Amino acid sequence: MTLPVTLEHETTVISKDGKKSRTETVAIETPFKVALNDETIGASMVLPTGLQEFGVGFLFGQGYIQTKEQVKEVYVCPEGRISVYADVETTSPKEVIITSGCGGTGKISRSMLEDAFEPLAECQISLDEIEKFILEVLHRSDLGLKTHCIHACGFWHEGRLAAFYEDVGRHNAVDKVIGAILMGKIPAKGAIYTTGRLTSDMVLKCARIGIPIVMSRTAPSSLGLAIAKRAGVTLAAYARPHRVNCFHAHERIVS
């Protein structure tokens, strides 16, 4: 199932030279409810791509799903519902913490924040790989250039771009990568790169799923850095094709 992701809209450009018409491309932001075993858990505004992955990643962030073995089936209704069927003990509401995110993905379960961290899926990445990784992510889709409204997120595994997702929300794009891991499409052993800033919940979800290297085009927050230190995550910010600024655990990045 493929849903439209953009629409065309006529605008009026006003400048000192006068007024003229111009057609702009607008990203489509659509509300989708996420259900677990037929119980509605929450909802979020999303770019309608990678919706199965988003639904599973969303439920991971809310503390309902922990492992890929729990995920059984995922269905998307184009009218605005993602139904995930998983082997979980309960669909009762979890105690959550409101984060700096927007919409439904601006919440994480308290247990996700407070529980001890499991060992990460260890790996390293070279500067040459980072260059290829970043350029492939940034050039993978023209939605960002067309709309100026899209966050991109990629996952690098064993020398190649193993997954790519995008969304109007930086959290949503990361959730799609996490959902892909939980659906068995990619392993956690690798590096994630996002065009969004690395706040506490962004870093936390990556650490909980076991990703050892977390990179961003922009900056981390203080709590994002603190969580990276607790979990042992390599946190690299201001990532560019020829350099990264590593805030923690630089040994996984080799020259």
N, C-alpha and C positions, 0 to 999 in steps of 0.2 A: 504494500500500500504506500503510495506516494502522495503526500499532501503539498499544496503550494507553500513556498517559503517566502515569497516576495509579492508585492503588488506595485503597480505603477500609479503615480499620483502627479497631477499637474500643479505646479507651484508658480508663484510670481516672484521673480528676483527683482528686488528694489535696490538701486544704487544711485550714485550721483549722476550717472548717465541716463537714468530713467528706469522704466519698468519693462521686463520681458518675461515671457513664459518659458518654463523649463520643466521637463519631465524628470522626476526623481524616483528612484527605486527604494521602497520601504520594506523593511523586514516584518514578516508577519509574526505577531506575538499572540499565542492562543492559550486559553485556559484548559488545563487537563487535570482531571481528578485521578488520584492513584488509589487503587483498591487492592487489599491483600485478602485473599480467600473470600472475596465478595464483600468485604467490609471496607468502606471508604476510610482511608487513613488521612489524606490531605489533598491539597491541590497546589498547582503552581502555574505561572505563565511561562510558556516555553516556545522555542522555535520548533515547529513540528517535524523534526528529523531525529533519528535515534531514539524514538519514544519508548521502545521496549527497554533499552539500556537505561534510559532516564528513570523509568518506573522502578526498576530494580535498585539502581543507585540511590534514588530518593528514599526507598525503604531501608537501605543500609544506613543512611545518615540519620534516620529516625530511630534506629536501634532495633528494628524488627527482624532483619536478616543479617546473618554474620558470615555464612559460608556459601560457596557456590553449590555445594551438595544439597542445600535447602531449596534452591530454586527449581521448580518443576515445569511450569508453563507461564508464558506471558502473552497476553492478547491486547491489541490496541483497537479501540472503537473510534472511528474518525469523528464521531460526534463529541468526543472529549473525555474519554475514560481509558485508563491503562489498568488492566486487570492482571495482577500477579498472583500466581498460585505457588505456595511454598510450604515446605514441611516445617512449620513453626508451632510452638506451644500455644501462643496466644496472639490475638490481634487487639488486646486491650490497650488503651492509650498509655504511652510511655511518658515518664517525666522528662520534659525537654527544657533546654536553655535557649533563649532567644539570642541570636548572634547578629553580626553586622550584615548578614545577607538579606536579600529581598524575598518577599513572598514566603511560600512554604519551605523553601530551602534555607530560610533564615533561622532554622531550628535544628538542634542536634540533641540526641538523647544524653541525659546526664551521665549514664553509665559509660557512654563512649568517651566522655571527657575524663572521668575519674578512674576507670579501671586501669590495671597494669597493661603495658604494651607487650604484644607478642614479638618474637624476633622478626626482622625484616627479611625479604627475599634478596639476598646480597648480590650485587653486581657492580661493575664500574662502567664509566663512559669516558671516551676521549674527547679532546677539544675538536678534533676533526669530525667526530660523530655529532657533537653538539651543533657544529656549523650546518651539517646536512639536515639534522633534526629540525632546527629552527626554520631554515629556509623552506623545507618541505611543508611544515605546518603553515607558515605564512603565505605560501604560494598554492596551497592545496585547493583553496576555494576563493572565488572572486566576490563572495557575498560581503565580506568585510569592506572591500574597496567600493562596492556598489552602494552599500547601505550606511557604512560608518556606524553600525549599530550591533556588531557581532563580536563575541568573544570566541576564540579558537582554543582547542585543547588537543594535544597529541600525545601518543604513548610510543616510546622507543624501546624495542626489544631485539637483542642480538643483531645489531647493525642495520636495522631498518625501521621505518615508520609502520608500526603494527596496528595503530588505530588513530582515527581522527574524528573529532566531533566539534560542533559549533553550536552556539546558542546566543540568545539575547542576554542571558545571565551567565556570569562567570561560574557561579556555583552549579548551574544546570549542566554546563559543558563538562565540568569535572565529574559530576554525578554520572554522566553518560559513559565516561571512561571506566569509572568504578563499576557501573552496571555491566559493562562488557567483560570485566574481570570475573564478576560473579556469575555471568552466564557462560563462562568457559571459553570466550572468544579470544582472550589474550591472557597471559600470565601476569602476576604482580611483579615479577622480576624484570625491572626495567626502570625507565625514567619517564616522568610526566612533565610536560611543558604547557603552561597556560599563559594567555595574554592578560589574565586578571591578577590582581594583587593577592598576596598570600596571607590572608587573615587566619585567625585561629581555626575556624571550622574547615577552611580549605585544606590546611596542613593536616588537621586532625583526621579527616576522612582518608586522606592518602596514606597516613601512617597506619591507621587501623586496618586498611586493606593489605598493607605490607609493602607498599612501594618505597624503595630505599632512596630514590633521587627525585626531588621535587624542584622544578625550575619555573621561573616566571620572567616575563618581559619587564615587569614592574617590581614593586617593593613588598617586603614582608611587614607585618605588624609585630609589635612586641610579643603578643601572645602567640602568634604564629611561630616566632622564633623560639619561644619558651617550649612549645609543644615539640618542635623539631629536636630540641636538645633532650627532652624527656624520652622521646621515642628513638633517638639516634639517627634521625633522618638527615640526609644531605640536603641543605636548603640553599639554593642558588638563585639570586635575584639579579635584576638588570641584565638578563641573559641576552647576549648578542652573538652573531655568528663567530666572532673571533675572541670572545672573552665572556666570563661570568664573574660575578661577585659572590663568592661563597661565604655565607654567614655561619655555616656549621658543617662539620664532618667533610672537609674538602678532600679527604683521601680517596673518595670514590670517583673523583674527577681527575683524569690523568692527562698529561700533555704529551 
